Amino acid sequence: MITDEFAQRSYFSHRLYLRRREVLKLNAQLFIAVSNYSKENLLKQGFPADKVVVHYIGIDTNFFQPDSTVEREPIVLFVARLVEKKGCEYLIRAMSEVQAVRPDVELVVIGDGGTPSFS
């Protein structure tokens, strides 16, 4: 979540959101939060609790199962902005432990440290 202070100095779309947020709270029929954490942040900003619904966007692992007949390469894929709060440092530390046991496992990192449009 970005702070109002950051949004005021950020992209035009952030500043526009701040100007229109109160109208949005009144006129929207529903707000979908992807986690309880996101919902709590919306409630702290004054969004109406009766309009905020948590809808997780995870994968149904009972439905989506890997095909055991497909040979896979031992790769760990990390896709994110390369900023401290994403924890890439911990991933690299953990990979040293993984590779101590499985030296064939490769870490692939995709991302950059660019400024986000939202977080």
C-alpha positions as CSV (number, residue, x, y, z in Angstrom):
1,M,0.0,0.0,0.0
2,I,1.3,3.4,-0.8
3,T,0.9,6.3,1.6
4,D,-1.1,9.4,0.8
5,E,2.1,11.4,1.2
6,F,3.9,9.3,-1.4
7,A,0.8,9.4,-3.8
8,Q,0.7,13.2,-3.6
9,R,4.3,13.4,-5.0
10,S,3.9,10.5,-7.4
11,Y,2.2,9.8,-10.7
12,F,-0.8,11.8,-11.9
13,S,-3.0,8.7,-11.5
14,H,-2.1,8.5,-7.8
15,R,-3.0,12.1,-7.3
16,L,-6.2,11.7,-9.2
17,Y,-7.1,8.7,-7.0
18,L,-6.6,10.8,-3.9
19,R,-8.9,13.6,-5.2
20,R,-11.6,11.1,-6.1
21,R,-11.3,8.6,-3.3
22,E,-14.2,9.9,-1.2
23,V,-16.6,9.9,-4.2
24,L,-15.4,6.3,-4.9
25,K,-16.2,5.2,-1.4
26,L,-19.7,6.6,-1.7
27,N,-20.6,5.5,-5.2
28,A,-18.9,2.1,-5.8
29,Q,-21.1,-0.9,-5.0
30,L,-18.2,-3.3,-4.1
31,F,-14.5,-3.3,-3.3
32,I,-12.5,-6.5,-3.8
33,A,-9.5,-7.1,-1.6
34,V,-7.1,-9.9,-2.4
35,S,-6.3,-10.7,1.2
36,N,-7.4,-9.8,4.8
37,Y,-4.3,-7.5,5.0
38,S,-5.6,-5.6,1.9
39,K,-9.1,-5.4,3.4
40,E,-7.7,-4.0,6.7
41,N,-5.8,-1.4,4.8
42,L,-9.0,-0.3,3.0
43,L,-10.9,-0.2,6.2
44,K,-8.1,2.0,7.8
45,Q,-8.6,4.4,4.9
46,G,-12.3,4.6,5.7
47,F,-13.8,2.4,3.0
48,P,-17.2,1.0,4.1
49,A,-16.8,-2.4,5.7
50,D,-20.1,-3.6,4.1
51,K,-18.7,-3.0,0.6
52,V,-15.3,-4.7,1.1
53,V,-15.1,-8.4,0.2
54,V,-12.0,-10.6,0.4
55,H,-11.5,-12.7,-2.7
56,Y,-8.3,-14.6,-2.8
57,I,-6.6,-15.0,-6.2
58,G,-4.5,-18.1,-5.5
59,I,-4.4,-21.2,-7.6
60,D,-6.7,-24.1,-6.9
61,T,-4.0,-26.8,-6.4
62,N,-6.7,-29.6,-6.3
63,F,-7.6,-28.7,-9.8
64,F,-4.3,-27.7,-11.3
65,Q,-1.9,-30.6,-10.8
66,P,1.5,-31.0,-12.4
67,D,1.9,-33.6,-15.1
68,S,4.2,-36.2,-13.7
69,T,5.1,-37.4,-17.2
70,V,6.7,-34.1,-18.1
71,E,10.4,-33.8,-17.3
72,R,11.2,-30.5,-15.7
73,E,14.4,-28.5,-15.2
74,P,15.4,-27.7,-11.6
75,I,14.7,-23.9,-11.6
76,V,13.5,-21.5,-9.0
77,L,11.8,-18.5,-10.7
78,F,11.5,-15.1,-8.9
79,V,9.6,-12.4,-10.7
80,A,9.3,-9.1,-8.9
81,R,10.5,-5.5,-8.6
82,L,14.0,-5.7,-7.1
83,V,13.3,-3.6,-4.0
84,E,14.1,-4.5,-0.4
85,K,10.6,-5.2,0.7
86,K,10.2,-8.1,-1.9
87,G,12.8,-10.1,0.1
88,C,15.1,-11.1,-2.8
89,E,18.0,-11.0,-0.3
90,Y,16.4,-13.8,1.7
91,L,15.8,-15.8,-1.5
92,I,19.5,-15.6,-2.4
93,R,20.5,-16.7,1.1
94,A,18.0,-19.6,0.9
95,M,19.3,-20.6,-2.5
96,S,22.8,-21.1,-1.1
97,E,21.3,-23.7,1.3
98,V,19.2,-25.3,-1.5
99,Q,22.3,-25.5,-3.8
100,A,24.3,-27.1,-1.0
101,V,22.0,-30.0,-1.2
102,R,21.0,-29.7,-4.9
103,P,23.8,-28.0,-6.8
104,D,21.8,-28.5,-10.1
105,V,19.0,-26.1,-9.0
106,E,19.2,-22.7,-10.9
107,L,17.8,-19.4,-9.6
108,V,16.3,-17.2,-12.3
109,V,15.5,-13.6,-11.3
110,I,13.3,-11.4,-13.5
111,G,12.6,-7.8,-12.6
112,D,14.1,-4.4,-12.1
113,G,14.2,-1.7,-9.4
114,G,11.8,0.7,-11.2
115,T,9.3,2.9,-9.4
116,P,6.0,1.1,-9.2
117,S,2.7,2.5,-10.4
118,F,1.2,1.0,-7.2
119,S,2.3,-1.5,-4.6
